[in-house]
Amino acid sequence: MNPLKHPHLPDTSFDGGDMDCGNGLLLMIRRNIDPLPRGGLLEILSTETSVREDLPAWCRMTGNALVSFLEEGKRMSFLVCKGTLQERAPAATAATVVAPVQVIREIIIPKDLPKPIPAPAVEPLSVMGIGSWPRPGWMLRAIHDHMEGRLADAEFEATADDAVRLVIDSQLRAGVHVVTDGEQRRDSYASFVGGILDNCQLIPLTDLLPLVDDPEEFERELRALDIPASDVRHPAVFGPLGRSRPIAAGELAFVRSLTDKPVKIALPGPYLLTRTMWMECISDRAYATREHMATDIVRVLREELADLLAGGASIVQFDEPVLTEVVFTGAKTQRSFMCGALSEKGDAATELAFARDLLNAVVDGFPIERVAMHVCRGNWTTDESICLSGDYTPLLETLCAINVGTYFLELCTPRAGEIALLGKLPQDRRVGIGVVNQKLDLVEPVEEIYRRIQAAIQVFGAERVLINPDCGFATFADNPVTSARVAEAKLLNMVRAAEMARRG
């Protein structure tokens, strides 16, 4: 029984014990406060003395109100309001907080998955985007309002449908051969999964500052985003991961209702998700190790892949840009915001083998020609000087050992090295060639793009070449690296260059 009495009755309460703000307490606060309505009250119990100073600072930083504080011996109780007390309904009673869905984790990957159906073929020299597209201002507001609980699911989906229609129209005007939905429903290319999977939740990056080894360096990386860190969210795992609803199958169904062209759907790869979601201070309450958690990530991605191929996706692309972070930032264990991957890593050889085995486990048994992977060197800033640099030599052995039918690769920027190095890729695989740099405002001339396509044809042969930008046009929703106008113009010139290449 709790003898500490606040002037207002809390809507929900939890006991943080001796956790401090740098060891998981902020994540538990976020877990409990996010489901509350504006004006909802959360009681936080604690025996850790540092929380007395750290919690009020967190409240000020996040715009929540510390309503009252009580202390009895070593036991402290904080009453925090989500937003301000003025937002609380006058006759509010205790809110009903829906408990997170609890799932029974199946270590054995289910085998009774839906079977792929035929899909429109992707012809050689087809032009397509990597995935993301700049969101209109009204779509960005809808994303944030939806995450904060200010916009209902139905309204959000209707708004997103309108945004996707605009994206498809732009791609069709440019003449692309394969379309994507521009990832309009996602806050970023990877973290959005945290708002969908069971026992996972999106939390603001500001909540993670106490958890990183070098907060000053982390803050410098955040400033490179050119947007407030409080607007960027990161997934946190609070229990066994499950997939009680689809990740992207709804995106596919809507795009297929708009066009008969082949559709590509991008998903974060299993290694990226493992690096993104594993945080020792909280994830180890559900999993003994990150490898243990990766088993469930593989399972949910296999389930999603099966649904996408059964829904008629021509290509399902797994994004694994963080592989370059593994080989180009040294073997030292460190945290990095590169591509949204914050967890620590081991030596490069171990990490690459782990990544290879995870992706091969996801795609095992599915049609190889309909699964792909994308690799780049980061797409969070237009400043080429601070992005990762290095050719594909240290990744080549791993790429050859991953069982996907297509590699979509960054190759236009000088940071990616020479295309000739990739001549050792398996002869039965296709290669999507980055022929425009999405970070540049200028639209590359058709002749320049044509020369890059011809160079790829000399290495791989025309039948193995697909054509794409180096990366997405808006990997992070709030920080697009170009405008929709420039993106469409780049695609148009890519299509014109591809036509020249097809004519020989």
Secondary structure, DSSP 4 states (H G I P E B T S, - for coil): ------SS--SEEEE-TT--TTTTHHHHHHHHHTTSPTT-EEEEEE--TTHHHHHHHHHHHHT-EEEEEEEETTEEEEEEESS-GGGS-TT-----PPPPPP----SSPPS-PPPP-------TT-B---SB-PPPHHHHHHHHHHHTTSS-HHHHHHHHHHHHHHHHHHHHHHT-SSB--BTTT-SBTTGGGGGTSEEEEEEEGGGGGGGSS-HHHHHHHHHTTTS-GGG-EEEEEEEEEE-SS-SSHHHHHHHHTT-SS-BEEEEE-HHHHHHHH--HHHHTTT-SSHHHHHHHHHHHHHHHHHHHHHTT-SEEEEE-THHHHHHHS-SS-----GGG--S----HHHHHHHHHHHHHHHHTTS-GGGEEEEE-S--S-S-GGGS----SHHHHHHHHHS--SEEEE--SSGGG--GGGGGGS-TTSEEEEEEE-TT-SS---HHHHHHHHHHHHHHH-GGGEEEEESS-S-SBTT--SS-HHHHHHHHHHHHHHHHHHHH-
